Amino acid sequence: MSSRQDKEALLRFLSRFPEIDPEAIGFAMRIHELVRQSDLDFDKYLEKDGLSASRFRVLEVLFLQEGHTLTPAELADRVYLTRGAVTTVLDGLEKAGYIRRSQHATDRRMVSVTLAAKGRALIEKLLPKHFLALSNIVRDIPRQQSQVVESVFQRVAAGIRKLRDEEK
């Protein structure tokens, strides 16, 4: 929660439900806020290169993919975006000249997305800088702590997937 007033309002609301643990809710919300804030900060960091985190990730996935070509559906799955959101990202990347869309080689009903030379040049320039920055950010976190954090995130993700699947 971003403000003291928000936290107080949440606690007042939660007091009506004794079966809900306010500390657990606070922890879950702090995780969510940290992830969202990191995403927003990463977007701002990439702005100077004319990218967003989603656009960067699509270029990265295409660059690392053998043949530098995937379908929009494959990209959506690999970058954790909805198909509608990946279409919007691809529209912007195509307009900027970073990718090309073409008819799929074996299925005329499908589209292939290929990394263009301009996109390859940009991502080849950005990836080493990006990976060095990430390395410097996490370098001093002891291995044991990073394993605990990873375990917490895996448990949260598994819980959310279970919740999602129960709703079907």
N, C-alpha and C positions, 0 to 999 in steps of 0.2 A: 504494500500500500504506500502510496506516495506521500500522503500527508497524515499528520496526527489526527486531524478531524475525520479523515476517511477511516482510519483504524478504529477510532472511538465509535463511529457510526456502525462499522462492521461488528464490533464487539456487542453493541446494543442489540443489533439484529440477531446475532448468533445466540444471545442469552435466552432467546425464545425457544431454542432447540437444544436441550441438554445432551442429546445423543451426539452432537457435533463437537469435536474437540477444537476450540479456537486456536490453540497453539499449532495444531496440524494444518489448519486452514492458513494461518499466518506464514508457516514454512512454505506451503505449496505456492502461495501468492508471491512470496519473495523469490522463489525459484523462477516463476513465470515472469516477474518484473525484470529480474537480472537477464534472462534470456532475451526478452523483448528489447531491453535497453542496449544489450550487446548488438542485437540485429540493427537497431536504429543507428548506433554509433558506427557499425561497419558500413551501413549505407552512406553515412556522411563521409567516412573515410574514402569511399570509392567514388564519390561525386566528382572529385577533381579529374577523374578519368572518364567521366560520362557514363558510369555504370551504377547499378544498384547491386546489392548482395545477390539477388536472384539472377540478374544478367551475368554477373561474374561467375556464379556457380554453373550456369548453362555453358558459358564459354570454357570453363575449366573441364567440365565433363566431356564436352565435345573434343577438346584438345587431347585429353587422356585416352579417349576411345580410339581403338585401332580403326583407321579409315576415317576418323573424325566425322562420322555420320550416324545419326540415330533418328528414330521417328519422334514426333512430338509426345506420344504416349510414353515412350521409353524415357525421354527426358523428364517428363512430369514425375514419373516414378523415381528416377535417380536424384532429382533435386528437391523432392518432397513438396511439390506444388500440385494444385488441382490442374486439370487439363485446360480449364478456362484461363487460369492464371498463367500457365506456361504459354498459351497462345498470345496473351498480351506481351509477355516478355519477348517472345520470338518476333512479334511485330516490331518492337523497338530495336531489337538487334539487327533485323533485316533492313530496316530503314537506315540504320547507321552503317550498313555494309559489312557487318561482322559475321553474318551467316547467310546462307542461301537455302531456299526451299525449292524442292523439285519433286517430280513424280517419283514414287518409290520404284526401285529397279525391278522388283518381282510382283508387286501388287499395285495395279493402277489406281485402286481406291485409296491408297495411302500416300502420305507425303514423307519425304526424307528431309532432314535438316543437316546441312553440312557446314562446317566451320570454313569461312572464307579466309583468304590470305590476310585481309586487314584484321580480322578477329584473331587469327593465329599470331600475327605480329604483336598485337596488344597483349594477349594472354601470356605469350612467351616473355614479354617484358615484365608483366605484373606478377606472375606466379613466384619467381624466386624472391622478389621483395615481400610478397605476401607470406610465404612460408618462413622467411627469416624473421619477420615481425611476429608471427605466431610462435615460433620457436623461442624468441626472446621473452614473450609474454609468459610462457609456461615453464621456461627453463628452470627457474628456481623453486618450483613447486615440488616438494619431495614426492617420490614415486608412490609411496604409501598413501599420501593425501590424494594424489590424482586418481588412484585406484578406488578410493572411497567415494570421491565425487562421481566418477564414472558409474560406480555401482548404484549410487543414489539416483542418477539420471536414468539408468536402465530400469530400475524398479518403478520410477514414476512413469516412464514411457510404457512399460508393460501394464501398469495399472490403467493408464488411459486407453490403451488398445483393448483391454478387457472390458472396460466401461463401454467403449464404442461398440464392441461385438455383442454385448448384452442388450444393447438398444435395438439391434436388428430383428 
